[in-house]
Amino acid sequence: MGVVSNIIDALRRIGKPTEKSAIARQDRQLEGKEVLERHREVVRAPEGDVPVFVATTSPAPETVHILTDEEVRPLHENVAYGIEFLKTFDAYNGTDWTLDNLDAAFASWLNAPDRRGYSDEAVMELLGAMFGHYCNSQLDIHWIRLTDEDGTTLAVDGVLKEFRAFPYQIISKRIAASEYGFFKPVFSLVKQYEAEASERSGVVPPRVT
């Protein structure tokens, strides 16, 4: 634990910009929580190795509500609106969209002088719905509404296994940090978590944010 902590502290000073940003985001997320363990690991992804910072905190009370079909319908509508966003930023060719399309559109929007009228919140809502929808189509997960000490948010949660991801936070944090090119690496991490996760037992699962 001490050696890993020293590594993280060193990366705060000399790490790559993306590593420093990831550590800073995690620092903010861990404020006020009892941290049991914290480490750095590398995810082997098709697009290259991705460094990930993982922290385990003391379990906190939470309430999980699985969204009904009616509650999921607005998210599906946002997926349709999201395709228009891809078209606006020349990241859609009329076929089934992929994570490459999300990465390309997000990068173009982030670097556009006027951002074509799309606010930070709108992009978070549209691409969050699209990324969650993509995860749901590829993995055994579903949409949930999670309420815990941090508030209430939407997430995707393993149906049979203990793992979880937060599509909207994944995007909002990258907007704040002006980072792009993260959709495929993050999905690789979620996919790895599904492969390594234990069967559902009521234990708070690992989070991907």
N, C-alpha and C positions, 0 to 999 in steps of 0.2 A: 504493500500500500504506500509506504514511504517513497520507494523508488519510483512508482508510477506517479505519485504526486509531484516528485521532483521533475519528472519528464514533462508533465502538464505545465508546471511553473516555468520550465525552460522554454516550452513552445509559446507561452504567452509573450516571451521576449524575442525569440528567434524563429518561430514557426512561420509557415506560409500565411499569407493574408487570410485564406479561407480557414486555416486551422485556428488562427487567432480569433477570427469572427465566431467560429463554432464554440470555442471555449468561452468567449464572452457571453454568447447566448445562453450557454449552459449555466454559467455563473449566475445570471439573472434568474433563470428558472429555478435554481437551487436555493435562492435567498429565503431564509427563514425555515428551511427544511433540515431535518437531521440526515446527513449524508452518511450512509453505511459503507459505501465503497464507490470508487471512481477510477476508471481506467480508460486507456486508449486501445482500440483494436483496429484492424484493417480488414475491410470487406473486399473480397475478390470478386470484381464485377467485370462483365464483358468489355466495358468501356475503360477499364483500368482499376487499379487498387484505389480504394476510397478510405481515408482515415475517419474513424468515428469515435466520439467520446461518449462513454456510457457511464451513468451514475445510478446507484441504487439508494433509495431513500426509505425511511421507515414507512410502513403502510399507513395510509390515511383513510378515513371513512369516505365512501363514494356511493353514488346511486347511478345505476346504468339502466337506461330505457332503450330497448330496441325499437327503431323507427318502424312505423307501420307503412304500408304501401302508400297511403294517403299523405303521410308525412315526408316520404321520399320523393313524391311527385314534383315538388318545387325544385328539388336538386336535379332531377332529370331535365326540367325546363332550363335550368342554368347550364346544363351540358349543351343543350341546343343553342343557347345564347353564346356559349363559349366558342362554338364553331364559327359564329360570326366574328368573334374576336380574332380567331386564327386567320380568317380571311382578310380582315382589316390589316393585319400585319404580315400578309403574304406568306403564311405558314400552313396553308391548307390547299391541297391539290384536288379535292373532290372525292377522295377515297377515304377509307377508314383512317381516322387520326391516330397518332401514336405519341409516345412520350417525346420523341424528337420534335414533333409539331409543337408540343407545349413548351419545350425548351427554346425553340426558335422564336415563337411568338412572344414569350416572356422577355427574352433578350432584346428583341426589336422594340417592344413597348418600353422597357426600362431605359433604353438609350434614345428613344424618340424625343425630339424637342418639345412637342405638344402632347404626346401620348394619345393623340386622336380622341380626346375627351374621356378616356377611361381613367377613373380614379383608382387609388390604391385599393380601396375597399371593394370596388367592382371587380378588379382583377383577382383579388383574393377569393371573392365569392364564386366567380366563374371558373377559374382554374382549380380552386379547391374542390368544387363539385366534379370537375372533369378528372382530377387525379384520384379522388375517392372512387369514382365510377370505374376508372381503369383498374384500380386495385381490386375492387369487388368482382370485376369480370375475370381477373386472372388468379385470384386467391380465394380461399374459403373464409370470407369475412363479410360483415354486413355493417350498415350504418347504425350508430348508437348516439344517444344524447347522454353525455357524462356530466355529472355534477359532483364536484369535490371541493377541497379547500381553496382551489384557485378559481372557482366559479363554474359556469355551465358552458359546454362547448359540444360541437359535433365531432365525432371520430369514427374510424372504422375499426372493428373489433373482430378477433378470431371467433369463428362459430364453435369449433371443437378444440382449438388450441389457445393458449394464453399469450397473445401478442396483440399489439394495438398500434395505430398510427393516427396522426392528427393532420389531415391534409391542409386545413386552413392555417394553422400555425406554421406549418412547413413553408408556406408561401409568404405569409406576413413577415416572418423573420428575415427572409431573403430580400423582400422589398426594402425593409429598413436597412439592410446591409448592402444593398445594390449588388447582389450576387445572382448569377444565373448559371445554367448548365447543371442543375441539381436534380431534375426530375428522375432521370434514369438511375443515377447513383442511389438516391433515396429509395426508389422502388426495389433496387437490388438488395438494399438493407432490409426492407420490409419482407421481401421474399426469403432472405436468409433467416430472419427471425421466425417466420412461419415454419421453416424446415427444422429449426433447432428448438422450437417452443415445446413445452410439456402439454399434456392433455389438460383441458380446462378443469380446474378444481376449486375456483374461487379465490386463488391467489392473484394479487394485482400484477398484471403482465408488464413486460418491458414496453416502453413508449418510444415511438419514433416521431420526433418533432423537428 
